[in-house]
């Protein structure tokens, strides 16, 4: 395949587009990128015009687009690509695939869940390379994922396979955004974890301000917000409640990962997203809980590693829906 | 394909072999069957001779065997087919596939986990026909299963995909045979459930003896054993503790099934095995717990149905490893 693939990454905070090389050798290389903020509260047409203009800005130099791969926040009708991203009320059953197909006639246009694209990216070019059976997870304001089994992306009956955030880890536990109780996402998503710590007296940023070598000498400290990211920073600075929150998240993740490992006979789990920045403080309790709940011989081999790709991951995964369709798109 | 497939079903209580038709039209029809008890405490050679003789007894009339499909209790090295069935200590890393390949040279010999074969059978010829995304479960002295996703049997990295019995449904709960705590199998397998009820004062068979229309008039009642099957009978007769045990099992099954539905985007779950004989008394709490924990649109469509095939299911699934290898055996 010569020419380039147009990769599109649609999120609640930003839109990103890229040209990705399709030549052997440079296949999967991100050649050129454009980003813009998602118009807050934009209606369907405003959102589409924003994307359309962003693509114009990317394609100022001539380029032969041989296919379009798209990652978009869910839910969506799949594979039709009619999207209703939970954080973008302006698009409800918006025919994103059809609109892109009008703009790029005669080439394949593949739309998938953004968390699935991140998993695909890790499998194709990141920490999951060489694994035939992996779960790629994102732990951020939500908890999502994508499954690759027997070397192929698993879509499930409606393109929704990989929803590991809704494995129950605490029966009778906190209510999740989905309406159920005790889902992994209800326990381990950043905002839930921050609320849990605040409810126990966590003072965001206090541990960082009081850390040795700073204290009184620090003339100005930016106001800390009660976020998952701040929780990770405070845990690193030794805050007792922030550490307890990481333990809580890690154990919840370990239970859900164990379910996936036992059910799907996985080799590997990659974990990305904001909370994974906490490093060992999160991965240690995760691995402990996983080890306690994967006791059969086959399940013990599964490893958990941080995701390897940075902010381009969503674009790389979207491009793979075209460039490596034999693995990541239904035959 | 003309000729017949030799199907073999190796379990801790019985060995079964069958010739299964491979002609279009009769494909999958069980033509002839032989069964024998598993020699208790048999060593490797005794077990092999028992199987070998059983095959002799099946093949007294001439038959062209075009392939051999085998379901065997796990664990095993897969796809090598070196088996170590947990209930047959005489076979440890026994080269079952290789020995059958010596006896039937030049034809494919495929060995898989017995629970996987039951799931394959339900998908191929039973309650799962037409579903592209299903989990086939067995709830008996153990809890096992097999996964079909995107229309193909999922093997996982070591042929162990489908181990739904080791999804955690009760964190910190009872210790499982695998060594972990709170696995579905530790809660819902027949013997665990019977022990749970006995510990609360269950008197096996009492409810059946006292049921209206029987009482004093019954001259002889066979001694009831504290089994999962008896528990199901007593629940049907209205025994309070037996009903509570079915509720406990059903809810545990519902949580694990919800995990599989959310993670794998399933259409269908089939449930077979002794405990499934309890019918609505088991399926009602199962469906209630499943409904509580599958709240996203895509997950609500999943249905749970009883397995449809009887005692030949294991043989039918074993035959499918050959007759429908394009769906049930790796390319």
Boltz contact constraints between the chains, C-beta under 6 A:
constraints:
  - contact:
      token1: [A, 133]
      token2: [B, 156]
      max_distance: 6.0
  - contact:
      token1: [A, 133]
      token2: [B, 157]
      max_distance: 6.0
  - contact:
      token1: [A, 149]
      token2: [B, 154]
      max_distance: 6.0
  - contact:
      token1: [A, 150]
      token2: [B, 155]
      max_distance: 6.0
  - contact:
      token1: [A, 154]
      token2: [B, 149]
      max_distance: 6.0
  - contact:
      token1: [A, 155]
      token2: [B, 150]
      max_distance: 6.0
  - contact:
      token1: [A, 156]
      token2: [B, 133]
      max_distance: 6.0
  - contact:
      token1: [A, 156]
      token2: [B, 264]
      max_distance: 6.0
  - contact:
      token1: [A, 156]
      token2: [B, 265]
      max_distance: 6.0
  - contact:
      token1: [A, 157]
      token2: [B, 133]
      max_distance: 6.0
  - contact:
      token1: [A, 157]
      token2: [B, 265]
      max_distance: 6.0
  - contact:
      token1: [A, 157]
      token2: [B, 267]
      max_distance: 6.0
  - contact:
      token1: [A, 158]
      token2: [B, 265]
      max_distance: 6.0
  - contact:
      token1: [A, 158]
      token2: [B, 298]
      max_distance: 6.0
  - contact:
      token1: [A, 160]
      token2: [B, 265]
      max_distance: 6.0
  - contact:
      token1: [A, 160]
      token2: [B, 298]
      max_distance: 6.0
  - contact:
      token1: [A, 161]
      token2: [B, 264]
      max_distance: 6.0
  - contact:
      token1: [A, 161]
      token2: [B, 265]
      max_distance: 6.0
  - contact:
      token1: [A, 163]
      token2: [B, 262]
      max_distance: 6.0
  - contact:
      token1: [A, 164]
      token2: [B, 263]
      max_distance: 6.0
  - contact:
      token1: [A, 166]
      token2: [B, 262]
      max_distance: 6.0
  - contact:
      token1: [A, 167]
      token2: [B, 259]
      max_distance: 6.0
  - contact:
      token1: [A, 168]
      token2: [B, 255]
      max_distance: 6.0
  - contact:
      token1: [A, 168]
      token2: [B, 293]
      max_distance: 6.0
  - contact:
      token1: [A, 178]
      token2: [B, 295]
      max_distance: 6.0
  - contact:
      token1: [A, 178]
      token2: [B, 296]
      max_distance: 6.0
  - contact:
      token1: [A, 179]
      token2: [B, 295]
      max_distance: 6.0
  - contact:
      token1: [A, 180]
      token2: [B, 293]
      max_distance: 6.0
  - contact:
      token1: [A, 180]
      token2: [B, 295]
      max_distance: 6.0
  - contact:
      token1: [A, 255]
      token2: [B, 168]
      max_distance: 6.0
  - contact:
      token1: [A, 259]
      token2: [B, 167]
      max_distance: 6.0
  - contact:
      token1: [A, 259]
      token2: [B, 259]
      max_distance: 6.0
  - contact:
      token1: [A, 260]
      token2: [B, 263]
      max_distance: 6.0
  - contact:
      token1: [A, 262]
      token2: [B, 163]
      max_distance: 6.0
  - contact:
      token1: [A, 262]
      token2: [B, 166]
      max_distance: 6.0
  - contact:
      token1: [A, 263]
      token2: [B, 164]
      max_distance: 6.0
  - contact:
      token1: [A, 263]
      token2: [B, 260]
      max_distance: 6.0
  - contact:
      token1: [A, 264]
      token2: [B, 156]
      max_distance: 6.0
  - contact:
      token1: [A, 264]
      token2: [B, 161]
      max_distance: 6.0
  - contact:
      token1: [A, 265]
      token2: [B, 156]
      max_distance: 6.0
  - contact:
      token1: [A, 265]
      token2: [B, 157]
      max_distance: 6.0
  - contact:
      token1: [A, 265]
      token2: [B, 158]
      max_distance: 6.0
  - contact:
      token1: [A, 265]
      token2: [B, 160]
      max_distance: 6.0
  - contact:
      token1: [A, 265]
      token2: [B, 161]
      max_distance: 6.0
  - contact:
      token1: [A, 267]
      token2: [B, 157]
      max_distance: 6.0
  - contact:
      token1: [A, 293]
      token2: [B, 168]
      max_distance: 6.0
  - contact:
      token1: [A, 293]
      token2: [B, 180]
      max_distance: 6.0
  - contact:
      token1: [A, 295]
      token2: [B, 178]
      max_distance: 6.0
  - contact:
      token1: [A, 295]
      token2: [B, 179]
      max_distance: 6.0
  - contact:
      token1: [A, 295]
      token2: [B, 180]
      max_distance: 6.0
  - contact:
      token1: [A, 296]
      token2: [B, 178]
      max_distance: 6.0
  - contact:
      token1: [A, 298]
      token2: [B, 158]
      max_distance: 6.0
  - contact:
      token1: [A, 298]
      token2: [B, 160]
      max_distance: 6.0
